[in-house]
Amino acid sequence: MNGNESISTHMATRLITFKPDTDIWDALKVIVTNKISGGPVINDQKELVGMLSEADCMRVILEGNYNNQPGGVGTVSDFMTSNVTTIDIKTTLLETAYSFAHSKYKRFPVLEKGKLVGQISRSDVLRAIAKLRPSVEVKPDSWKIRMPMVNASKQGRHSGSA
């Protein structure tokens, strides 16, 4: 296995998905019952049209009726995030790690020819990349003069010679 390997063998493929016209309270119950933090929203052609997250569901409660009663009426499409960042199935592990490192997202839907085929999470990528680490650490001689120093912030202000 190497970092240029496709994410296809590391992604989740058995997903809980939502339809845009599903009642938002029914979707919220699915999220709570299955202990998930959200899921893809797909149309009848299996095309990704959005993502429904816990944060989106919080808006259901906040947009409630008067008298401090939880409310919010509508469908998944009324509350989902429709501008979704996706990953193509041919994306490599390292490219995906880079995408996670430079975004706030914890998971990306994976598409193949525009159709949802899975989802990859930060944990999936970390597990796969952890297997890449060689069992013997090799440090070329040329690195010795520029070996990483201990981070000054971790030394404390009273460490070292006076």
C-alpha positions in Angstrom: 0.0 0.0 0.0 1.2 3.5 -0.7 -0.1 7.1 -0.5 -0.9 7.2 -4.2 -3.5 4.4 -3.6 -7.1 5.3 -4.4 -9.4 5.9 -1.4 -11.9 3.4 -2.9 -10.8 0.5 -0.5 -10.8 2.7 2.6 -14.2 4.5 2.3 -17.5 3.6 3.8 -20.0 2.3 1.3 -22.9 1.3 3.5 -24.3 4.7 4.2 -27.4 6.0 5.9 -28.8 8.5 3.3 -31.7 10.9 3.2 -34.1 12.0 0.5 -34.7 15.7 0.0 -38.5 15.3 0.7 -38.1 13.4 4.0 -39.7 15.2 6.9 -36.9 16.9 8.9 -38.0 15.4 12.2 -37.9 11.9 10.7 -34.4 12.5 9.6 -33.4 13.9 13.0 -34.7 10.7 14.6 -32.6 8.6 12.2 -29.5 10.6 13.2 -30.1 10.2 16.9 -31.2 6.6 16.7 -28.2 5.5 14.6 -25.7 7.7 16.6 -24.4 9.4 13.4 -23.4 13.0 12.9 -25.2 13.3 9.6 -25.4 11.9 6.1 -25.7 12.5 2.4 -28.9 13.6 0.8 -29.5 11.9 -2.6 -32.2 12.1 -5.2 -33.8 9.1 -7.0 -30.9 8.9 -9.5 -28.4 8.5 -6.5 -27.0 12.0 -7.3 -25.8 13.9 -4.3 -27.9 17.0 -3.7 -26.7 17.9 -0.2 -25.5 16.8 3.3 -27.6 16.9 6.5 -25.5 17.4 9.6 -26.1 17.7 13.3 -25.5 21.4 12.9 -28.2 21.6 10.3 -30.5 19.8 12.6 -29.8 22.3 15.4 -31.4 24.9 13.1 -34.6 22.9 13.2 -34.8 23.4 16.9 -33.7 27.1 16.8 -36.2 27.9 14.1 -39.0 26.6 16.4 -42.3 28.1 17.3 -42.8 30.8 19.9 -43.1 30.0 23.7 -39.7 28.2 23.8 -41.2 25.1 22.1 -38.9 23.2 19.7 -40.3 23.5 16.3 -39.1 23.9 12.8 -41.2 22.5 10.1 -40.1 21.3 6.7 -38.2 18.7 4.8 -34.5 17.7 4.7 -34.0 20.0 1.6 -35.1 23.0 3.8 -32.3 22.5 6.3 -29.5 20.5 4.4 -26.3 22.1 3.2 -26.5 22.0 -0.6 -23.0 23.4 -1.4 -21.0 20.2 -0.7 -17.4 19.5 -1.2 -16.9 16.1 -2.7 -14.0 13.7 -3.5 -13.7 11.7 -6.7 -13.2 7.9 -6.2 -9.9 8.1 -8.0 -8.5 10.6 -5.5 -5.4 9.2 -3.6 -5.0 8.9 0.1 -2.5 11.7 0.3 -4.6 14.0 -1.8 -7.5 13.3 0.5 -5.4 13.9 3.6 -4.3 17.2 2.1 -8.0 18.1 1.5 -8.9 17.3 5.1 -5.9 19.2 6.5 -7.0 22.3 4.6 -10.7 22.2 5.4 -13.1 22.2 8.3 -14.8 19.0 7.2 -14.6 15.7 8.9 -15.9 13.6 6.0 -16.4 13.9 2.3 -18.9 12.2 0.1 -17.2 10.1 -2.6 -18.5 10.3 -6.2 -18.0 8.2 -9.2 -19.3 9.7 -12.5 -21.5 12.0 -10.5 -23.1 9.3 -8.4 -22.6 8.8 -4.7 -20.6 5.6 -4.0 -19.3 6.2 -0.5 -18.0 8.5 2.1 -14.5 9.0 3.5 -13.7 10.3 6.9 -10.6 11.7 8.5 -10.4 8.5 10.6 -10.5 6.4 7.5 -7.6 8.2 6.0 -5.6 8.2 9.2 -6.1 4.4 9.6 -5.0 3.8 6.0 -1.9 6.1 6.2 -0.9 4.7 9.6 -0.3 1.4 7.8 2.1 3.2 5.4 4.7 3.9 8.2 7.7 1.8 7.7 8.7 -0.6 10.5 12.3 0.7 10.4 12.9 4.4 10.6 15.6 5.5 8.1 17.4 8.8 8.5 19.8 9.6 5.7 23.1 11.0 6.8 22.4 14.3 5.1 19.4 14.8 7.5 21.6 14.7 10.7 22.7 18.3 10.4 19.1 19.5 10.0 17.3 17.1 12.4 14.2 18.7 13.8 14.9 20.5 17.1 12.6 20.2 20.1 9.9 22.8 19.7 10.9 25.8 21.8 7.4 26.2 23.2 7.6 22.7 24.7 10.9 23.4 26.5 9.5 25.9 28.9 11.1 29.3 29.7 13.5 28.0 32.4 15.0 25.1 30.4 18.4 25.1 28.9 21.6 26.8 30.2 21.6 30.1 32.0 
